[in-house]
Amino acid sequence: MVLILFSHHLTAYVISSCIFYGFYALSTPLLQDLITQEAQVETRNLVLGFYQSTQSLGQILGAYLAGIIYNFSPQVPFSLAFLALLGAFLCSIFYRRKYRI
């Protein structure tokens, strides 16, 4: 998705979107499996339901806010998405160091 920040062509957007959503399609079942394995047997359905609900809410609110921000500048939503992913990556590094995973 970083490619789209430096390009004004539709082709770069389509290619980067295909790559991103291809990996997203692979990661979703893996994350769901990890979540159900970590949850207790009695609460697996509740935990997975909460995960799906927050994921759906994030997709709805994220798309809405990105649309509003896009009206001001087409590159800003992509920059914010990059910063959010960078922040998540840094948080995962700190988490791994703290819990020695």
Secondary structure, DSSP 8 states (H G I E B T S, - for coil): -GGGGG---HHHHHHHHHHHHHHHHHHHHHHHHHHHHHS-GGGHHHHHHHHHHHHHHHHHHHHHHHHHHHHH-TTHHHHHHHHHHHHHHHHHHHHHHHHT-
